[in-house]
Amino acid sequence: MDNCQLKYTDYDVVFQEIPNEVTLAINLSRCPNRCEGCHSAYLMDDVGEYLTTAVIDSLCEKYGSAVTCICFMGGDIAPFQVADLAQYISEKKQLKTAWYSGKKELPKEFPLNRFNFVKIGPYVPKYGPLNSPTTNQRLYKIEQGEMMDITSMFWKKSMVV
């Protein structure tokens, strides 16, 4: 990608970010949102290496079929570049794609169809993270261009004895 603005700091295979998926979560730096109480404040800094399709290729080669989804954690500095990488992953790697954005809403004319999942919403300490029923954040499953709210999948069900 020419003029890439996205930088990644690290990545990990995770099991809780996207329900029913083994996800390679890639942490993107240069976050412009500055959420109070952010659990990854280091991602606000201009750190890391540029995230290119060559890096994506290398990560996919490293993890192979061990992952079913790639999730971009951040990237609000260049959302359309995140969408371009998601399209590349979907078309070339046949993996599901997800994006965690800290914005309250997606940019106008955002190509939602390039993703299988999108989380939107800044972290607000008094509302809690996705696993809190009071959260302001929402995770959507994208099907045929429609956003289906699946946030409640993170909430633990209390058992009645």
Beta strands, then each sheet from edge to edge (+ up, - down):
strand 1: 7-14
strand 2: 23-28
strand 3: 49-50
strand 4: 69-73
strand 5: 96-100
strand 6: 117-120
strand 7: 138-143
strand 8: 146-149
sheet 1: 3+ 1- 2+ 4+ 5+ 6+ 7- 8+
end
